[in-house]
Amino acid sequence: MKYSGVIIVFLVMGLWYSSPVMGVTTYLGGSPQMSAAISGINEFIPGQDAIIKITVWNSGVNDLKFVTKGTIDRDDLPTTAKMVTIGLFAGDAPIIVKSDPQVVGDIQSQGTAIVAISIKITSNATVGEYQIPLSISYTYLASSDQDASDTLRYNYKQINETIPITIKVKPQVKIEILEVLPENLNVGAEGYLNLKIKNAGTEDGKKASVKIIRNGESPVIPIDNNVFIGDFPRNGVVSCRYKVAVSGEAENQTYPVDVIVMYENRDGDMVNSASDTIGIPVFGKIRFTVTSGMVQLMQGSQSVIDVEYQNSGTTIAYDAQARLSAVEPFYSDDATAFLGDLKPGEKATARYQVITDNAAVAKEYMLDTEVRYRDALGNSQVSDPFNVPVLVQIKPAWGGLVQVLPAIGIMALTGIGAGYYLLVMRKKK
């Protein structure tokens, strides 16, 4: 019995030593090998906003692989690029990079990552190829040392690489606005916009059209916005005329309008030029003023009054017609008057028949008036209301006597005539 326990212990130890030990795979040598290229189109035009997609891949290969017993397994491979950060910079290229460097995480061997970077090609970019630097930063496992059976020390290395990326700037029609001439552009009305445009680019445009586009919430709204000009060669100049409307909420100031050229390029494709924003001066709404001063009326009277109107705007008011709003204690059956065409600064007089109530209080009143007219395009417009000052005077105490004097005179003349007739008849008898 004493020897049986010892035998069991030796058997267990033998089994433990004879059991298989798991091997650990270890890679030595090798490192990440990073490359990059633009995915998709790499051709752009001056003034273009674009998003370029860049693919970054890791083609690193491990140089040495072996399996050992009784060592600690590594967490990372030497060929894994860890904590990869990718950034694009302008360098000497005519671009503006709008995106900050981006962290894409780890890229294992034969793995890829795609980043989207926002750029803008400057409007004065010249045609040609440009190399723009792509920065790639990462760390990788350079080596690992097992100091003890249960201790493993990692040695990571920081890498900063720059890879050139190629872009091309293509020729393009470029807009240069030489002249902006508004024609009868007033608040709340329609008018015309005349533009003189030059092709300052390096491309000869064919089958070209010049289009104006409303800029955001601008109150200048194109009605006829597209003019076909045909061929638009380099340094060519064209004149275009557009019908536009101006919102009634606009002010007397300058508002933006966008201009583009649609054309066929050398490849036979229909493309748009970079847009150009121009300022359009808008004049205020045509206004009228009363220049005849205070109108004087008397209680209980019926009068014809003269009111002088002046066009205080900047354009002609065609077929102008004035209207007077007669409210109590005034009445009128003839409250409109034709003024005709009024150029800026011109005056015209309107005549109204006005009845003043006997109960009218002797004081100063303001009667509303307005002018209806046609603009340069024949559209009916109405001015904002303005005032005609009226002063009501007290009727004189002898005013009633003045009114009956004609009747008394007639009666007197009738009596005198009758007396004379009777006197003559008596003498004849």
Buried (B, 14 or more C-beta within 10 A) or exposed (E): EEEEEEEEEEEEEEEEEEEEEEEBEBBEEBBBBBEBEBBEEBEBBBBBEBEBEBBBBBEBEBEEEEEEEEBBEBEBBBBBBBBBBBBBEBBEBBBEBEBEBBEBEBBBBEBBBEBEBBBBBBBEBEBEEBEBBBBBBBBBBEEBEBEEEEEBEEEBEEBEBEBEBEBEBBBBBBBEBEEBBBBBBBBBBBBBBEBBBBBBBBBBBBEBBBBBBBBEEBBBBBEEBEBEBEBBEBEBEBBBEBBBBBBEEBEEEEBEBBBBBBBBBEEEEEBBBBBBEBBBEBBBBBBBEBEBEEBEBBBBBEEEBEBBBBBBBBBBBBBBBBBBEBEEBBBBEEBEBEBEBBEEEBBBEBEBBBBBBEEBEEEEBEBEBBBBBBBBBEEEBEBEEBEBBBEBBEBEEEEEEEEEEEEEEEEEEEEEEEEEEEEEEEEEE
